[in-house]
């Protein structure tokens, strides 16, 4: 990436004033409010099920209207509104950056405070209310976007070398997601900001394309070796898919390197779609195999039981040692006779046994999760969430790999003035809606025709293919939903009434956290104890709460400038206390 300094980042830090009402982009507020509705529809299910069961599809117990409600959310809501929310965060980042550049105000320091505050909000939300929080992961993604826009290669490389060691600290394995994220963001910066053309293999190409080609060639060599050497057999799919991905990136990055202003949306579209396109290919291959379950193998079930007995004994000995203050006994090293060559069938039995144990351990965790949520006190729930968080405190950083794609597209929407001057780009939004909705919904319907649920340990049922198709369809559906809302906002018909969602969207952070507070209080055992409510009733509950929130948002913003949490967030971002209450004189002036 180029070593460049942004003028907004280097100027002295003047007083940073919040955005005035007349500077707000109404379409963004409405889209944000619309996204909150879909987020609620999706999240409410996971206040009534263990979040550890996420990704298993429609429960086998769902019937009738509950099945239809679950089907609607799983295939037309889930994933679609998360992408909208991510797109909006990228837009918000770009709006703040653009306004700071136009006014000559500092940007990086206030935005770092904004990211840190967002991370704290998300961390508290995760531990105190709900593990499905999205804010904590967004903080990592927003930090990654800073690297994309302002990072210098020397500092990126230095930080990688400095932080790799942290991954080897006991209990810090999940920090690898942070290190990988920094490297990933550095590569994106190399593509979006570097103009250097190099001679490589007899051809002129952008520096990023040359690096991607080198990685692709190395992975190709490793992939060929995995198909020839039996010990590398398990790495075949990963190496082959990785080599294909980097070759595609190398070609597309060279072919579409110009114009520079289009790189953000192109990078975002490629980063989001490419893994799922490759996943579809492998999903099709897996779908051709006969349906089988690891539990149908007596040898695997027996071996899994033997391994579990050994593991339980080791854990019991470790627990006893801790309780008595004695040194924790060392686990015996597995004796592996190198002279004994295991057959493919034996290796398969061992893999199936490990899969069985992972499934059973997860089922035990889910049972514990449900027990705590339905019978535990609030203190029990918080303690339980804290223990879960410590199992992988940086796992959320891994979500930055997918969210950054949407952040980049959001930045492009603002920089190209597509959303800031939406009225001048209605033709583009019509085209996006016209093509995006049929493609997105078509992929969802096709995916649902293959499988709607999945039993752990079963392969060949098409669930992998279903998930890849759904994820691939999320992006065009998301863009279509956003476009339809924008068209409604600028419509002269009754559809323009959707503007009623603007105050709801302006208070998105407050309303998002309030939704979790209401749901936890209503469904968990420490509250009203309605855990396990039917899916259709859940949607009815969600609609009722949303209606109340829309009314409250109108009432609140009629008297105050910002939502409660937005006010706190702004105070931390701008490092001064903004005025909250709307003075009567100002209110009368606005009315006239």
Buried (B, 14 or more C-beta within 10 A) or exposed (E): BEEEEBEBBEEEEEEBEBEEEEEEBBBBBBBBBBBBBBBBBBBBBBBBBBBBBEEBBBBEEBEEEBBBBBBBBBBBBBBBBBBBBBBBBBBBBBBBBBBBBEEEBBBBEBBBBBBBBBBBBBBBBBBBBBBBBBBBBBBBBBBBBBBBBBBBBEBBEEBBEEBEEEBEEEEBBBBBBBBBBBEBBBBBBBBBBBEEBEEBEEEEBBBBBBBBBBBBBBBBEBBBBBEEEEEBEEBBBBBBBBBBBBBBBBBBBBEEBEEEEEBBBBBBBBBBBBBBBBBBBBBEEBBEEEEBBBBEBEBBBEBBEEBBEEEEEBEEBEEEEEEEEEEEEEEEEEEEEEEEEEEEEEEBBBEBBBBBBBBBEBBEBBEBBBBBBBEBEBEBBBBBBEEBBEEBBBBBBBBBBBBBBBBBBBBBBBBBEBBBEBEEBBEBBBEBBEBBBEBBBBBBEBBBEBBBBBBBBBBBBBBBBBBBBBBBBBBBBBBBBBBBBBBBBBBEEEBBEBBBBBBBBBBBBBBBBBBBBBBBBBBBBBBEEBBEBBBBBBBBBBEEBBEEBBEBBBEBBEEBBBBBBBBBBBBBBBEEEBEBEBEEEEEEEEEE
